[in-house]
Amino acid sequence: MNLTNHIKTRYAERIAGRDTTIDINTYVAQNEEKIENDINKMIDHSEIIYSGMTGINKDNVNVRLSGSWIIITDQFDKVAITLYKVDFGIDEDFNKQYISRRLEMLKDDMAKLDEAKKTSAEEINAYKTAMKSNEGLVGEYEALIRALKADNKAYQEIIDNKRAEWAHLEMEVRRDIEAFTKRREF
């Protein structure tokens, strides 16, 4: 598996105990093969406890557990991204108990999520079917609306033509009246 520079520096810092930037970089440069072998062994002896998005990463990743170490890899397990130890500074037994309890909670919550997805799948499919039906009706109604708008446009043209006809006839009437009233000058 390919390793990011980040995971190599975290190894130097968290496993090899290096604490200054110079010490970390020197350790990585001098022990790159050992770091790669050790991390790959950790990955080989780990189990994926979660696949998906995490709060720290917006991409899908695999969260692996190796003893009390968490290793984050890309979703295809091609690149190891980072690692850290679950450590509360009390003792290793406490850390193991914490991990065990959190794994139980994770298992329960994942089971609840799977069940919720299964039970709501039929309901979601029913809503999708209803939406398709609605889309068909929307298409029909849009066609009806277009036809009604075309009818209204035609009616407006008829109204406009009638008004133009009236205007023409009103002009004829005025001409006839003017023939009477303008013949004689007062």
BELVEN-V355408 format. One record per residue. OMEGA is omega in radians with two decimals (* if undefined). Layout:
# BELVEN-V355408
[[OMEGA] [OMEGA]]
This chain:
# BELVEN-V355408
[[3.08] [-3.14] [3.05] [3.04] [-3.13] [-3.11] [3.12] [3.12] [3.09] [3.07] [-3.13] [-3.10] [-2.94] [-3.14] [-3.11] [3.05] [3.09] [-3.05] [3.08] [-3.12] [3.14] [3.12] [-3.13] [-3.10] [3.11] [-3.14] [-3.14] [-3.12] [-3.08] [-3.02] [-3.04] [-3.13] [3.11] [3.14] [-3.13] [3.13] [-3.11] [-3.13] [3.11] [3.06] [3.10] [-3.14] [3.12] [-3.11] [-3.13] [3.02] [3.08] [3.13] [3.13] [2.99] [3.14] [3.13] [3.07] [-3.14] [-3.10] [-3.06] [-3.12] [3.07] [3.05] [-3.13] [2.96] [3.06] [-3.08] [3.10] [3.07] [-3.05] [3.08] [3.14] [3.03] [3.10] [3.12] [3.07] [3.06] [-3.03] [-3.13] [-3.10] [3.09] [-3.06] [3.01] [-2.99] [-3.12] [3.06] [3.05] [-3.11] [3.00] [-3.02] [3.14] [3.08] [3.14] [3.00] [-3.05] [3.11] [3.11] [3.12] [-3.14] [3.10] [3.12] [-3.13] [-3.13] [3.14] [3.13] [3.09] [3.07] [3.13] [3.13] [3.14] [3.13] [-3.12] [3.10] [3.08] [3.11] [3.12] [3.12] [3.14] [3.12] [3.12] [3.14] [-3.07] [-3.13] [-3.11] [3.12] [3.14] [3.11] [3.11] [3.11] [3.11] [3.09] [3.09] [3.11] [3.13] [3.10] [3.10] [3.11] [3.13] [3.07] [3.11] [3.11] [3.11] [3.11] [-3.13] [3.10] [3.09] [3.10] [3.12] [3.11] [3.13] [3.12] [3.10] [3.09] [3.08] [-3.14] [3.11] [3.11] [3.12] [3.14] [3.10] [3.10] [3.11] [3.14] [3.11] [3.11] [3.14] [3.09] [3.10] [3.10] [-3.13] [3.13] [3.14] [3.08] [3.09] [3.11] [3.14] [3.12] [3.12] [3.12] [-3.14] [3.14] [3.11] [3.09] [-2.97] [-3.08] [3.13] [-3.10] [-3.14] [-3.10] [*]]
